[in-house]
């Protein structure tokens, strides 16, 4: 997706460095970020956000599986008065 938003003369190695650096939140740049279109910058920002959260955290958040609790609390009707 990033390759579509980059200028035509951009090298694939620079695109790869930008995307891997964004996902790993390393902070490195090949100088290509300033040449990206607004859509490309949004994609890079989304990749930074996903990389910051962590793929495992995102997977657990998206699974949304709830297990029935094996703990049961005692219930009692208390008479007052």
N, C-alpha and C positions, 0 to 999 in steps of 0.2 A: 504494500500500500504506500509506503513512504517513497518508493521508487517512482510512483506515478506523479507525486507532487514535487519532485526535485527537478532542477533544470536538466535539459537533455545532455549537457556535457559533463554531468557528475559521474564520477567513477563509482563502480559498485563497491569497491573497498571502503570508500568514504561513507557511503550510505550504510554499510554494514557496521562500521565503527560508531556512527551516530546512533543507530538503533540499539545495538548491544550496550553501548554506554548509557543510553536512556533507560533501558530495561533494568540494568544492573545498578543504576543510580551511582555511577562512578564519578561523573562530572567531567569526563574527557570529551573533547570535541575535535572534529576534523575541519572545522570552519565551514561546515555545510549548513548549519542551522540558520544562519542569517540569510541564506539563499532560498530557504524553503518558502512555499506558499503558506498562507494562513491555515489551510487545511492540514498541511504537513506539520506545522508547528503544533496544532491541536493534537494530531496523532502522536507526536513526540511527547507532549505533555501527558497524554493518557498513558503512554507506555511508562513514563516516569512514575506516575501514580500507581499503576499496577505493580511495577517493580518494587516500589516502596512498601506496598501492602504485603507483597509476597504471594507467589503463586499458590502455596499451600493454604494460606489464610483465605485467599479468594475461593479456593476449591471447597474448603469447609463452610464458608459463608453461603455458597451457592447450593450445597447439598441439601440443606434444610430438612434433615431427618431428625425427628423427635422420637426418642425412645420412652416407653412407658416406665415410670419410676417403679423400682422394686420396693421402695419404702412406703409404708402406710402409717399414717399418724392416727393415734387413738382419738376417738370422738366420744364425747360424753355430754349429755344434757345436764346442766347444772341448775339446780333449783335454788332460787334465792328468795328468802323471806318466809 
